[in-house]
């Protein structure tokens, strides 16, 4: 069975993908809402975790009028 490697993303990549600031990504980490791994180069995030968070956020935004999503290039 062939195993595929997951794509890793940096904090800036995650922020751009989600349409939020790097500081907000830090807040998500602190609140344990976004899993990460610490490396000597800093935090890395698995693309699958970021996609799962974005999907959940989009789902919640439909029912919570306080959440305003920015349109991003990556859908």
Secondary structure, 3 states (H helix, E strand, C coil): CCCCCCCEEEHHHHHHHHCCCHHHHHHHHHCCCCCCEEECCEEEEEHHHHHHHHHHHHHHHHHCCCCCCCCCCCC
